[in-house]
Amino acid sequence: MQNRIMITGAGSGLGREIALRWAHEGWRLALADVNEAGLRETLELAREAGGEGFVQRCDVRDYSQLTALAQACEERFGGIDVIVNNAGVASGGFFAELSLEDWDWQIAVNLMGVVKGCKAFLPLLERSKGRIINIASMAALMQGPGMSNYNVAKAGVLALSESLLVELRQLQVAVHVVCPSFFQTNLLDSFRGPNPAMKAQVGKLLEGSPISAVDIAAYIHRQVAAGEFLILPHEAGRQAWQLKCEAPARLYDEMAEVAVKMRAKAPAR
Ligand SMILES: NC(=O)c1ccc[n+]([C@@H]2O[C@H](COP(=O)([O-])OP(=O)(O)OC[C@H]3O[C@@H](n4cnc5c(N)ncnc54)[C@H](O)[C@@H]3O)[C@@H](O)[C@H]2O)c1
């Protein structure tokens, strides 16, 4: 029976809600984050929800911390069945204004953090015939304006997930990728970008979501059980993706108009 799950970024937001959703089913949880106070809170809530497990500080930029986490799962749980590469940070800014350091930071956390998580845990997953759940974003599919470094990182997570889906099928390791639109969490706290006006715009987008992190965790749980690879929790996201597949030029026109509006609200400094 599979009942051991590892989640990065579990100290807040979606990572916490995923932990609680699986805790309701009585799973054993390995919870990782750089936010140790948040992790302790998540574990407490998870215990109340019926789960058990341990927390470990882990910065997903550092491969040795991920291999140490895999080792801890081996020692405490005798392996792992599911990993959720969820840790992530927010960024924004028009391409002309983003620095190369902004790019390096975004790629190191949101893309290479996922690559390193998959690599560190693959030997354990091969043994358990487990599954990988990578948290990307609708940004992976839609490439909205004013967030090119985030778009590229998340598109990389999608490409990695597709690559693993086909490579690992023979090994019976399942792969899922989740692409939510904006929803309210603490993601804005991590925002990095050259233009503060852009941060306020991202904040408004997070607030505007019709669904919560709790809803998204429940949706992920259902879709994973149904064996779905590409998981799109927002109804509007599913429609936008369909539109892009059918008429990409129309979507690019809409996005270009959004870019004009965003520039007017956040002029270059
Ligand atoms: N909130 C949204 O609108 C939204 C939309 C699409 C995708 N996502 C993705 O969902 C995931 C979870 O984000 P959230 O919205 O719950 O935000 P959040 O800020 O509430 O949670 C993210 C967690 O990741 C942790 N983290 C950040 N950098 C880390 C690092 N280097 N190593 C380990 N942990 C680190 C943070 O400490 C935090 O606890 C992210 O990958 C994010 O890109 C969020």
The ligand as a Gaussian input file, in Angstrom:
#p B3LYP/6-31G(d) Opt

LIG

0 1
 N       -0.381000      31.251000      -5.790000
 C       -0.507000      31.269000      -7.079000
 O       -1.199000      32.109000      -7.655000
 C        0.162000      30.213000      -7.912000
 C       -0.243000      30.037000      -9.243000
 C        0.367000      29.062000     -10.003000
 C        1.379000      28.296000      -9.468000
 N        1.763000      28.491000      -8.175000
 C        2.860000      27.671000      -7.662000
 O        2.432000      26.987000      -6.505000
 C        3.585000      26.649000      -5.722000
 C        3.305000      26.969000      -4.256000
 O        3.211000      28.370000      -4.106000
 P        2.152000      29.081000      -3.140000
 O        1.279000      29.904000      -4.007000
 O        1.581000      28.112000      -2.210000
 O        3.109000      30.142000      -2.389000
 P        3.606000      30.241000      -0.871000
 O        4.618000      31.350000      -0.871000
 O        2.446000      30.368000       0.048000
 O        4.328000      28.843000      -0.634000
 C        5.573000      28.540000      -1.246000
 C        6.496000      27.880000      -0.235000
 O        7.729000      27.570000      -0.903000
 C        8.783000      27.845000       0.009000
 N       10.038000      28.099000      -0.698000
 C       10.385000      29.180000      -1.424000
 N       11.653000      29.061000      -1.871000
 C       12.102000      27.865000      -1.407000
 C       13.339000      27.178000      -1.522000
 N       14.382000      27.710000      -2.192000
 N       13.455000      25.975000      -0.944000
 C       12.415000      25.441000      -0.242000
 N       11.241000      26.058000      -0.075000
 C       11.087000      27.256000      -0.653000
 C        8.311000      29.081000       0.761000
 O        9.019000      29.225000       1.995000
 C        6.826000      28.791000       0.945000
 O        6.576000      28.152000       2.172000
 C        4.751000      27.436000      -6.330000
 O        5.532000      26.576000      -7.129000
 C        4.066000      28.478000      -7.179000
 O        4.860000      28.923000      -8.253000
 C        1.181000      29.425000      -7.382000

